[in-house]
Amino acid sequence: MYRIISGKWKSKRIAAPKNFEVRPTTDFAKEALFSIIENRYNLDVASSSVLDLFAGIGSISLEFASRGCNDVNSVEMNAKHSGFIHATAAELEMGMQVKVHRGDVFEFLKKNRNRKSYEIVVADPPFDMEEKKYDELISLVLNNNYVKENGVFILEHQSRMKLQHPNLLDTRKYGNVSFSFFKPNEAEDKVEDDDRD
């Protein structure tokens, strides 16, 4: 079970079937995350486009939609979980805001390279995912124009995992869960332009 923290469906509790093996982001961590998005990165959630990778049962996706975001794209491989997000979004009249893509996150990122950019990309992969897969995930997101120039990529991971990357801006720890924030790659020709008189 998880709770929508704010927005139209504030305090709404979402209960998943008992046989679902999921680890929704805690209320405390989720509240902190949205505070950072709005206050540190000055992103207006309602007017942002969002890509939610490893969406699980929709804790992050539905939070964005409740806060007025009209362009939430959820990617989840588990058929039951993706069906649950779709059904819950429809039940809460968020069906037009939340688009659910059922499939493997890595395949999705490879297939949709350079098609669409987002202000906010969030990823919450399984905690037991190998470290090299984390590196691949970061590379796929940042090297294929998934993050807009003013946007941010947020990766949720176990606190004991220490990530290193030139685009890493900050890591915030909430118990055994941490969020790492990455800036988008700079346009390659931008540096050249800045060097000219």
Residue, then its C-alpha position, 0 to 999 in steps of 0.5 A: m500500500y502507498r499514499i498519494i502525498s499531495g495534489k488532487w488525490k492528496s492522502k488517497r491510499i492505493a492498495a495493491p493485491k497481496n501477491f504483488e512483490v513491490r517496494p514502493t518509495t516510502d511516503f517520507a522519501k517521496e515527500a522529500l523527493f518532490s520538495i527537492i524537484e520543486n525547490r532545488y531544481n525549480l521545476d513546475v511539476a504541473s507543466s513538466s513531462v515525466l518519464d518514470l522507469f521501473a514504475g512498479i505499481g505507480s507510486i511515483s507516476l500517480e503522484f505526478a499526475s495528482r499534482g497536475c502533471n499531464d504528461v507522465n510516461s510509465v515504463e514497467m515490465n511486469a504485466k500485472h504491475s503495468g495493468f494495475i497502474h493503468a487501471t488505477a489511473a483510469e479509476l482516479e480519472m488520470g487515464m489521459q495523464v498517465k501513459v503506461h508502456r509495458g516492457d523492459v526499460f533497457e529495450f524501451l530506452k534503446k528503441n526510443r533514442n532521441r525521440k522525446s525529451y523530458e524535464i524529469v526522468v525518474a528510475d527506481p530499478p530493483f535493488d539487486m540489479e548489478e552495478k554495471k546495469y546501473d552504469e548502462l542505465i545512466s548512460l542510456v538516459l543521458n546519452n540519448n537526449y531523454v533529459k531536457e536542457n533544464g531537466v534532471f534525471i533522478l535515480e533511486h538506489q540503495s544507500r550503500m551503493k556509491l555512484q560516480h559520474p561526471n553528471l552527478l550533482d547530488t545524492r540525498k539519503y533517506g535511510n537505506v534509500s538514496f536519490s542521486f540527481f544527474k544533470p543532462n549532457e550539454a550540447e556538444d556544439k554549445v561549448e564551441d559557440d561559447d568560445r566564439d567572440 
